[in-house]
């Protein structure tokens, strides 16, 4: 999964991604939802170069990138689990 970290949805048909899907499908399988979660965490975390986004604002940005940056199915799964996402967010961000 880490080998595919940062691979955008539309660029997943690269030779490397095709190779990974054939050789290590278990590693490639979770990359889409991990990408969504990683971006959500980055957007809702304070960084030296930017402020912390509200979770709802981050969710709208992620939704707008479904089909280009993210696998639409992964975005749907993320949003369908919104209550759990917020609970985990609140647990670690307080």
Backbone as a printed PyTorch tensor [residue, N CA C, xyz], in Angstrom:
tensor([[[  0.8280,  -1.1780,   0.0000],
         [  0.0000,   0.0000,   0.0000],
         [  0.8770,   1.2480,   0.0000]],

        [[  1.9290,   1.2490,   0.7820],
         [  2.7870,   2.4210,   0.8150],
         [  3.4710,   2.6730,  -0.5200]],

        [[  3.6780,   1.6250,  -1.2760],
         [  4.3020,   1.7910,  -2.5850],
         [  3.4190,   2.6140,  -3.5150]],

        [[  2.1130,   2.5970,  -3.2960],
         [  1.1760,   3.3430,  -4.1390],
         [  0.7810,   4.6800,  -3.5240]],

        [[  1.2920,   4.9890,  -2.3600],
         [  0.9310,   6.2230,  -1.6820],
         [  1.2340,   7.4150,  -2.5810]],

        [[  0.2790,   8.2850,  -2.7250],
         [  0.4670,   9.4740,  -3.5360],
         [  0.1150,   9.3050,  -4.9970]],

        [[ -0.2980,   8.1190,  -5.4120],
         [ -0.7000,   7.9010,  -6.7960],
         [ -2.1200,   8.4160,  -6.9560]],

        [[ -2.3170,   9.3860,  -7.8300],
         [ -3.6440,   9.9470,  -8.0430],
         [ -4.5060,   8.9630,  -8.8160]],

        [[ -5.8180,   9.0780,  -8.6330],
         [ -6.7630,   8.1600,  -9.2540],
         [ -6.5940,   8.1010, -10.7660]],

        [[ -6.5410,   9.2440, -11.4440],
         [ -6.4560,   9.2490, -12.9070],
         [ -5.1190,   8.7290, -13.4160]],

        [[ -4.0950,   8.7340, -12.5800],
         [ -2.7970,   8.2480, -13.0390],
         [ -2.5540,   6.8070, -12.6230]],

        [[ -3.5760,   6.1280, -12.1060],
         [ -3.3990,   4.7690, -11.6350],
         [ -3.1780,   3.7670, -12.7550]],

        [[ -3.3330,   4.1550, -13.9930],
         [ -3.1040,   3.2220, -15.0830],
         [ -1.6770,   3.2970, -15.6010]],

        [[ -0.7850,   3.8180, -14.7690],
         [  0.6240,   3.8210, -15.1460],
         [  1.1330,   2.3950, -15.1260]],

        [[  2.2230,   2.1750, -15.7980],
         [  2.8080,   0.8250, -15.8350],
         [  3.1280,   0.3320, -14.4300]],

        [[  3.6060,   1.2190, -13.5750],
         [  3.9530,   0.8290, -12.2100],
         [  2.7110,   0.3750, -11.4390]],

        [[  1.6260,   1.1120, -11.5710],
         [  0.3950,   0.7430, -10.8700],
         [ -0.1630,  -0.5790, -11.3980]],

        [[ -0.0850,  -0.7710, -12.7000],
         [ -0.5490,  -2.0340, -13.2800],
         [  0.3200,  -3.1830, -12.7730]],

        [[  1.6290,  -2.9630, -12.7270],
         [  2.5410,  -3.9740, -12.1900],
         [  2.1730,  -4.3180, -10.7510]],

        [[  1.9620,  -3.3020,  -9.9150],
         [  1.6320,  -3.5550,  -8.5130],
         [  0.3200,  -4.3080,  -8.3750]],

        [[ -0.6550,  -3.9680,  -9.1830],
         [ -1.9530,  -4.6250,  -9.0690],
         [ -1.8650,  -6.1060,  -9.4290]],

        [[ -0.9060,  -6.4570, -10.2700],
         [ -0.7400,  -7.8610, -10.6570],
         [  0.1700,  -8.6190,  -9.6960]],

        [[  1.2280,  -7.9670,  -9.2460],
         [  2.2160,  -8.6320,  -8.4120],
         [  1.8490,  -8.5750,  -6.9310]],

        [[  1.3100,  -7.4600,  -6.5000],
         [  1.0100,  -7.2850,  -5.0750],
         [ -0.3780,  -6.6760,  -4.8920]],

        [[ -1.4320,  -7.3860,  -5.3030],
         [ -2.7720,  -6.7990,  -5.2320],
         [ -3.1890,  -6.4140,  -3.8200]],

        [[ -2.7370,  -7.1350,  -2.8110],
         [ -3.1060,  -6.7950,  -1.4340],
         [ -2.5180,  -5.4470,  -1.0370]],

        [[ -1.3200,  -5.1540,  -1.5220],
         [ -0.7050,  -3.8620,  -1.2190],
         [ -1.4260,  -2.7310,  -1.9360]],

        [[ -1.8620,  -2.9590,  -3.1710],
         [ -2.4920,  -1.9150,  -3.9550],
         [ -3.9460,  -1.6850,  -3.5580]],

        [[ -4.5900,  -2.6800,  -2.9520],
         [ -6.0320,  -2.6270,  -2.6960],
         [ -6.4500,  -1.4860,  -1.7830]],

        [[ -5.7020,  -1.1840,  -0.7610],
         [ -6.1170,  -0.1750,   0.2040],
         [ -5.6170,   1.2160,  -0.0710]],

        [[ -4.9700,   1.4190,  -1.1950],
         [ -4.3510,   2.7160,  -1.4280],
         [ -5.3560,   3.8390,  -1.6260]],

        [[ -6.5070,   3.5550,  -2.2220],
         [ -7.4830,   4.6140,  -2.4840],
         [ -8.0490,   5.2150,  -1.2270]],

        [[ -8.4870,   4.3840,  -0.3020],
         [ -9.0600,   4.9080,   0.9370],
         [ -7.9760,   5.5210,   1.8070]],

        [[ -6.7600,   4.9780,   1.7430],
         [ -5.6460,   5.5580,   2.4950],
         [ -5.3290,   6.9580,   1.9800]],

        [[ -5.4240,   7.1560,   0.6680],
         [ -5.1670,   8.4770,   0.0970],
         [ -6.2070,   9.4850,   0.5830]],

        [[ -7.4680,   9.0810,   0.6150],
         [ -8.5330,   9.9680,   1.0920],
         [ -8.2940,  10.3170,   2.5640]],

        [[ -8.0180,   9.3200,   3.3820],
         [ -7.7850,   9.5450,   4.8190],
         [ -6.5580,  10.4190,   5.0450]],

        [[ -5.5140,  10.1980,   4.2550],
         [ -4.2860,  10.9870,   4.4090],
         [ -4.5260,  12.4560,   4.0970]],

        [[ -5.2470,  12.7320,   3.0280],
         [ -5.5350,  14.1200,   2.6630],
         [ -6.4640,  14.7550,   3.6950]],

        [[ -7.4520,  14.0040,   4.1720],
         [ -8.3280,  14.5390,   5.2190],
         [ -7.5080,  14.9250,   6.4410]],

        [[ -6.6050,  14.0500,   6.8500],
         [ -5.7550,  14.3380,   8.0090],
         [ -4.8900,  15.5680,   7.7610]],

        [[ -4.3050,  15.6520,   6.5750],
         [ -3.4570,  16.8000,   6.2570],
         [ -4.2440,  18.1050,   6.2600]],

        [[ -5.4340,  18.0810,   5.6860],
         [ -6.2380,  19.3000,   5.6230],
         [ -6.7500,  19.7340,   6.9880]],

        [[ -7.0450,  18.7970,   7.8520],
         [ -7.6300,  19.1390,   9.1540],
         [ -6.5770,  19.2830,  10.2510]],

        [[ -5.3090,  19.2160,   9.8740],
         [ -4.2150,  19.3880,  10.8250],
         [ -3.5480,  20.7440,  10.6260]],

        [[ -3.1150,  21.3260,  11.7090],
         [ -2.3500,  22.5720,  11.6590],
         [ -0.9780,  22.2770,  11.0570]],

        [[ -0.5650,  23.0910,  10.1280],
         [  0.7590,  22.9730,   9.5160],
         [  1.4280,  24.3420,   9.5750]],

        [[  2.7510,  24.3780,   9.5100],
         [  3.4290,  25.6860,   9.5570],
         [  3.0100,  26.6120,   8.4190]],

        [[  2.6460,  26.0370,   7.2770],
         [  2.3140,  26.8270,   6.0930],
         [  0.8150,  27.0530,   5.8880]],

        [[ -0.0280,  26.4870,   6.7660],
         [ -1.4830,  26.6550,   6.6010],
         [ -2.2000,  26.4020,   7.9120]],

        [[ -3.3910,  26.9150,   7.9800],
         [ -4.2200,  26.6750,   9.1540],
         [ -4.9590,  25.3530,   9.0570]],

        [[ -5.6090,  24.9900,  10.1470],
         [ -6.4100,  23.7660,  10.2090],
         [ -7.7610,  24.0250,   9.5590]],

        [[ -8.1590,  23.1360,   8.6530],
         [ -9.4760,  23.2410,   8.0280],
         [-10.5120,  22.5630,   8.9220]],

        [[-11.7290,  23.0370,   8.8610],
         [-12.8340,  22.3550,   9.5210],
         [-13.0990,  21.0470,   8.7730]],

        [[-13.5120,  19.9920,   9.4780],
         [-13.7520,  18.7070,   8.8100],
         [-14.7360,  18.7960,   7.6400]],

        [[-15.7800,  19.5830,   7.7830],
         [-16.7810,  19.6960,   6.7170],
         [-16.1840,  20.3490,   5.4680]],

        [[-15.3040,  21.3320,   5.6720],
         [-14.6360,  21.9870,   4.5500],
         [-13.7120,  21.0060,   3.8430]],

        [[-12.9830,  20.2210,   4.6190],
         [-12.0930,  19.2050,   4.0540],
         [-12.9020,  18.1620,   3.2790]],

        [[-14.0530,  17.7690,   3.8050],
         [-14.8980,  16.7820,   3.1270],
         [-15.4060,  17.3270,   1.7950]],

        [[-15.7620,  18.6060,   1.7610],
         [-16.2080,  19.2090,   0.4960],
         [-15.0720,  19.2250,  -0.5330]],

        [[-13.8640,  19.5260,  -0.0830],
         [-12.7120,  19.5360,  -1.0000],
         [-12.4420,  18.1320,  -1.5310]],

        [[-12.4730,  17.1500,  -0.6550],
         [-12.2610,  15.7590,  -1.0650],
         [-13.3450,  15.3380,  -2.0560]],

        [[-14.5810,  15.7010,  -1.7800],
         [-15.6890,  15.3710,  -2.6940],
         [-15.4730,  15.9810,  -4.0670]],

        [[-14.9620,  17.2020,  -4.1020],
         [-14.7470,  17.8760,  -5.3820],
         [-13.6410,  17.2100,  -6.2010]],

        [[-12.7920,  16.4200,  -5.5480],
         [-11.6720,  15.7580,  -6.2270],
         [-11.9580,  14.2960,  -6.5710]],

        [[-13.1800,  13.8310,  -6.2680],
         [-13.5620,  12.4560,  -6.6150],
         [-13.5580,  12.3040,  -8.1280]],

        [[-12.8820,  11.2810,  -8.6060],
         [-12.8130,  11.0290, -10.0330],
         [-11.5810,  11.6120, -10.6960]],

        [[-10.9300,  12.5520, -10.0310],
         [ -9.6870,  13.0940, -10.5900],
         [ -8.5110,  12.7270,  -9.6900]],

        [[ -8.5590,  13.1580,  -8.4660],
         [ -7.4760,  12.8540,  -7.5200],
         [ -7.7650,  11.5700,  -6.7450]],

        [[ -9.0370,  11.2950,  -6.4990],
         [ -9.4320,  10.1410,  -5.6940],
         [-10.3750,   9.2200,  -6.4420]],

        [[-10.3100,   7.9470,  -6.0960],
         [-11.2660,   6.9580,  -6.5930],
         [-12.6420,   7.3450,  -6.0470]],

        [[-13.6370,   7.5550,  -6.9180],
         [-14.9620,   7.9710,  -6.4420],
         [-15.5730,   7.0000,  -5.4300]],

        [[-15.3330,   5.7160,  -5.5940],
         [-15.8530,   4.7400,  -4.6400],
         [-15.2600,   4.9100,  -3.2640]],

        [[-13.9950,   5.2890,  -3.2040],
         [-13.3460,   5.5120,  -1.9110],
         [-13.8850,   6.7760,  -1.2470]],

        [[-14.1480,   7.7940,  -2.0350],
         [-14.7370,   9.0220,  -1.4760],
         [-16.1270,   8.7270,  -0.9350]],

        [[-16.9080,   7.9550,  -1.6800],
         [-18.2510,   7.5820,  -1.2130],
         [-18.1770,   6.7940,   0.0830]],

        [[-17.2660,   5.8400,   0.1500],
         [-17.1070,   5.0450,   1.3830],
         [-16.7000,   5.9330,   2.5530]],

        [[-15.7920,   6.8560,   2.3100],
         [-15.3490,   7.7910,   3.3410],
         [-16.5280,   8.6270,   3.8500]],

        [[-17.3050,   9.1620,   2.9340],
         [-18.4370,  10.0100,   3.3270],
         [-19.5670,   9.1980,   3.9600]],

        [[-19.7570,   7.9580,   3.5210],
         [-20.7740,   7.1000,   4.1460],
         [-20.4300,   6.7690,   5.5870]],

        [[-19.1600,   6.8180,   5.9260],
         [-18.7310,   6.5810,   7.3030],
         [-18.4410,   7.8650,   8.0540]],

        [[-19.0930,   8.9500,   7.6480],
         [-18.7930,  10.2750,   8.1740],
         [-18.8590,  10.3470,   9.7050]],

        [[-19.8640,   9.7430,  10.3250],
         [-19.9630,   9.7980,  11.7910],
         [-18.7420,   9.1620,  12.4450]],

        [[-18.2880,   8.0490,  11.8850],
         [-17.0970,   7.3930,  12.4170],
         [-15.8360,   8.2180,  12.1350]],

        [[-15.7790,   8.8310,  10.9630],
         [-14.6450,   9.7060,  10.6310],
         [-14.5480,  10.8300,  11.6570]],

        [[-15.6690,  11.4650,  11.9520],
         [-15.6700,  12.5620,  12.9270],
         [-15.3030,  12.0780,  14.3220]],

        [[-15.7880,  10.9040,  14.7040],
         [-15.4600,  10.3750,  16.0230],
         [-13.9440,  10.1420,  16.1590]],

        [[-13.3510,   9.5860,  15.1260],
         [-11.8940,   9.3420,  15.1480],
         [-11.1560,  10.6760,  15.1250]],

        [[-11.6240,  11.5870,  14.2900],
         [-11.0130,  12.9280,  14.2130],
         [-11.0480,  13.5880,  15.5850]],

        [[-12.2060,  13.5840,  16.2140],
         [-12.3410,  14.2330,  17.5240],
         [-11.4950,  13.5410,  18.5940]],

        [[-11.3690,  12.2320,  18.5080],
         [-10.5730,  11.4880,  19.4680],
         [ -9.1120,  11.9440,  19.4380]],

        [[ -8.5940,  12.1730,  18.2440],
         [ -7.1780,  12.5270,  18.1060],
         [ -6.9200,  14.0150,  18.0250]],

        [[ -7.9080,  14.8030,  17.6630],
         [ -7.7210,  16.2500,  17.5450],
         [ -8.3140,  17.0040,  18.7350]],

        [[ -9.3370,  16.3940,  19.3240],
         [ -9.9890,  16.9870,  20.4870],
         [-10.5330,  18.2980,  20.2060]]])
